Every structure is written in C-alpha cells, then in structure tokens.
Amino acid sequence: MSTEPEITHRRASIQLMMRRLDGFARGLGLSETATRQVVEQVLADMPGHDSDEHLIEARHRMIMATV
C-alpha cells in the first residue's frame, strides 16, 4: 500500500509531466484526459527510470496513439 509521501510524489510527477508535455500533446490533437492516461501508464510501467526517459517514452506513446 502506498504511503502519503509516495502518493504526493506521484501526483507531483504526473503534474510536472503534464505541464512539460502540454504543447506536444496539443500539437498532436490529444485531449488532456488522453495525455494524463499516457503519463500515468508510463510512470507505472517505468518506475526505475528518470524523468527524461519518462518524457521520451510518453512522447513515443502519444505519437502511437494518434496513428
């Protein structure tokens, strides 16, 4: 079970990635909901990776979502 600091950190990570990917997502025509789903899944799938790796993977998945 997650602790409060873990939950707070996860929410902050999601918000930071959402801000950093906002323009990219809009350029692809993705909704905020779709972007959030990608971000949350990337963070869940790649727990040991750094933020740059998360952003690269999220961009890749966002592009794939539009194909």
DAKAFEN-V428406 format. One record per pair of residues at least 6 apart in sequence whose C-alpha atoms are under 6 Angstrom apart, sorted by the first residue. I is the first residue (numbers start at 0). J is the second residue. If there is no record, write none. Layout:
<<I;J> <I;J>>
//
This chain:
none
//
